[in-house]
């Protein structure tokens, strides 16, 4: 989508919003664009964010939500937030890795804990993310208010993927991220970047052999209609980012900033429960509709360790492609240590 087309769509969308709210306009009217469709985990989060802001401000804050495609691609809506055309965006790191390459730490497979509650704690408290990585975002004119999970990611494929060697020559769909591409190359796969809305047809036409996503997205996009195996790999966590334009946020009155930050904190347990409930329900829906020739399989503990060790081969790639190698290494080393520490704490409780 060309910039002129995006801006025209943006102007039309904002004009409609303005017309419908002119009678009783709130003191603050903000816009949030998201990378997912209506009723997704991302969309439920966005609407709850809007509700909490309105409630905490006694109606002074209105947050208008623009789902996937309304204002452009995931990369384009990030750029709109960078430029101040919109105030907030919900985007995954893989979508904007070319702009903030340090965020590709999230594409390191088998990095996070197998315990999702441990991962939630790390995302909320990590110095590696909330301080070090956020410094890279701030250089791009935005600020990450929260990193949060949409759940563990699994593989779907036209054959079982249970060992690293099963990936040899396998055409895996990826997002347009050098780090994600490298994450599959080290297994011997043939990573193939494909736009999200073209994944189903790509699988159907055998242009790609498999894809990765959380269970709710697999069910929502009907990927199992054109796949034979659902592999419970939990090889990564799909991290979502609540992003705000930095200049906009810093100009807000202190009390309004506090309302935003308090709302973000209230959303953390809400988001975790939403993704946990939705992913478990959608996995059951996948199971119920499976054909006799389809199977759900899982990685063994031994296989997980094999994948984990091979995945470490991408460390050098992450550091090399980052805008700041020294910062990238510090982010990765600090995050790994934080995950280990959080797992120790969890096992002792």
N, C-alpha and C positions, 0 to 999 in steps of 0.2 A: 504494500500500500504506500503510495507516494505521500510526501509530507503535506502537500496541498489538499489531498483527499482526506487525510486524517484530520487536518484542521477544520475542513468544512463539516465533517461529521461531528467533530467536537463542538463547533459553534451551534449546529442544529440541535444536538443533545442538550446543551446548556440553555438554549433558548426555550426549549420545551419545559425544562426544569424551572426556569425563571418564571415562565408564564403560569405554571401551576402553583407556585408558592408566593406569587406577588401579593396576595390578599393579606397574608400574615407571615411576612418574611422573618425568619429567625435572625438573631444578631450575627451569628456565624453560619455560613453555608459553604460546606466543603465538598470535595469530590474525591471518590476513591474508585480506582479501576482495578480489576482483578484478572488473573490469568486463567480463571476457570469459569465454567458455565453455572447458570442458576441452579440452586439446590445442591451444589457440591459442598464439600467440607469448607473450602475457601469462601464460598458464598454465604454459608450459614454463619461463619465467623464474621464476615463483613457486616451482615445485617445485625448481628448481636452487638458488634462494635458501635454501629449507628444507634441502636436502642440505648445502650449504656451511656453514650455521650449525651444523648437527648435527655435522659433521665437525670444524670448528674448535673447538667447545666440548666435544669428546669425549663427545657425547651429552647434554650438560647443557641444550641448547636444542632444543625441538621447536616447529616452526612449522606450524600447521594451516591448510590452504588451503580457501577457500570461493569457488568459481567463481560466475559471473554468475547472479543469480536466487536464490542460496541464502539470502542475508541482505537482499536488497532491490535496488533500482535503483542505478546508479552514483552518483547524488547521495545516496541514502540510506546507502550504505556509507561514503561520505566523512563524512557526519554522524556515523555510528557511531564512526569514528576520531576525529573532533573531540571527541566526548563521552567517549572513553576506553573505550567498550564493546568495541572491538577495537583492537589495537595498530598494525596496518599496513593500508594499502590501496594498490592499484594502480589508478589512475584517469587518464583523459585530461583535459586542461584544459577541453575543450568541455563536459564533463559538469558541471563545478562553477563555471562562469564567473559565475553569479549570486552565488556566495559569495566568490570571489576574482577579481573582474573584471580585475585587472591581468594575469592569466594569458591573457587573450584576445589577447595579442601573438602567440600560436601560431596564431591564426586569420587572420593577415595572409597572404594568398596570395602566392606567388612571392617570399616573404621569404628563405627558406633557399637554400643553394647547390644547384646541379644535381649536385654531387659529394657523394654520401652519406657518404663518409669525412670530408669537411670538416665536414659537419653533426654527425657523431658527436663530432668533436673539440670543436666549439663547445658542444654540449650538456654535455660533461664539464667544460669549463674556463671557460665564460662567467661573467664577473662579473655581467652583466645578469640572468642566470637564477639562478645559485647564491648570489648575495648580494642583489641588489636585489629580484628577484621573490620570493625565498624570505622576505624580510622581511615581505611581504604575507601569505604563508601563515602565518608564525609568529604574526601578530596574530589568526589564526583558530584557534590552538591546535594547529597541526600543523607539521611540518617536512618539506620535500622532501629526501630523501637522494640522489636521482638523477633526472635527466631523461634519457630514452633513447628511441630511435626504434624504431617498428615498421615503418618503411619509408616510401617515398614514396607519396603518395596519387594515385590516378587517378580519372577520371570514367567512369561507364557511363551510357548514354543511349539514347533511342529515335530519336536522329538524331546525326550527327557534330557535335561541338562543337570547332571548330578556330579560330574567331575570336570575339572578344568579342561581336560582333553576333549570333552564333548562339544566344546565351543569351536574346535578347529574348522575354519571355513564357514562358520555360521553367520548368517546375515542378521545381525542384531540392530534393531532400530535404536537410534540415540537422539538426544537433543543436540543442537549445534554447538557443542562444547568440546574443545580440544582434549580436556581432561577426561570427559566421559568416553570419548572415542578411544583414548589411550587405555582406559580401564578395561576395555574389551579386547583391544589388540594384544595385551599381555597374556590373555587366555588363548590367543590364536584365532580369535573371531574376526569377522569382516564387518566392523561397525559402519552403519549406514544412517546418516542424519536424514530424518524425514519429519516434516511439519506434523504437529500433533493431530490435526484434523484429517490428515491423509494416512494415518497409521492403519485404520481398518482396511481401506482399499489396498494398501501396500501388502498387508498380510493376505488378503483375499486373492490378490493377483500374483502371490509368491515373489514379489519384489523384495520382501524381507521375510525372515524366518521366525522372528520373535520380537518381543518388546518387554519393557520393564515398567511396572507401575504398582501403586497400592491397590488392594483388592477392590475398593469401591470404584476406582476408575476403570479397572478391567471390566467390572460388571456394567457400569454406566455406559461405557463405550462399546459393549457387546463384543469384546475381543475374542471371547471363547467360542463365538460362532465360527471363527476362522482359525482356531488353534486346537491342537490335540492334547497338549499338556499344560497343566498349571503347576509350576514348580514353586513350592514354599521355600524361597531362598533367604528372605529377609536380609539381602545382601547390602542394603542401604536404607537410609531413612529419608523420606521426601520432606525436606525442610522448606517451609514457607517463611517469607520475610514480610513483616509489616513495616513499610518504608514511608517516610515523610520527607517532603522537601525541606532541607535544612534551614534555608533562609526564612521560609514561611514560619517554621516551628519556633525559631529563635526570636521572631518578632512578636509572637503571641504574648499576651499578658501572663505573668507568672501563674496566676490562679487557673488560667485556661490550660497552660502546659501541664499543670498538676492533674487536671481533670483527664486529659488525654493519657498521661502516664498511669494514673490509677485505673483507668478503663482497660488499658493494655494488660495490667497485672491481673485484673479480674477475669480477663479472657483466657488466661493460661490454663486453669483447670477445666474451663468450659470447652476449649478447643481439644484438649486431650480426650475428654469424655466423648465429644462428638465424633472424633476420628476413630476412637476405639469401638464405639457402638456401631457406627456406620460400616467400618471395615469388617467387623465380625458378622454383621447381618448380611452384607453383600457377598461375603465368602460363602455363607450358607445358601444364598440365592444362586450363586455360581454352581455349587454342588447339586442343587435340586434340578438344574436344567442341563446337566452334563449328559452327553450321549454315552451309550455303552462303550464306544471306542475311545472315549476321552478318559484321562487319568489325572489325579492330583498326587504329586510326589513331593518328597522333602529331602533336603540335604542331610547327610549324616554328620555327626560331630567331627569325624575325621576329615570329611570332605570340606567342611567349613574351614578347618585349619589350613588345608591345602590352598583353598581360594584366598584366605587371609594372607598367607605368606607371599603368594604370587602378586597379590594386589599391592604389596609394599614396593614393588618394582616401579610403581607410578609416582613414588615420592619425588624422584628427581625431575620428572615431567612437571609436576605441580610447581615445584620451586622455580624451574626454568621458565615456564610460561607466565609466571606472575609478574606484575609490574615492579615488584620489590622483593627480590629473592630472599634477602635477610628477614624481612617481615614474614614472608610466606613460611620459611623454615620455623620461625618462632611460633607462628599460628599452629602449624601442624604438630610440632613437638609439645607445645603447651596443651593443645586439645587432647592428644593421646594420653598425656599424663593425667589430665582432669577426668577422662573417661575411666581410666584404671582406678583412680582414687574413689570415684563415685561408685564403681562396682564393689570395691572393698567395703565401703560404708554400707551399701545395700546388703551385702552378704553377712555383715556383722549385726545387723538389726533383726 
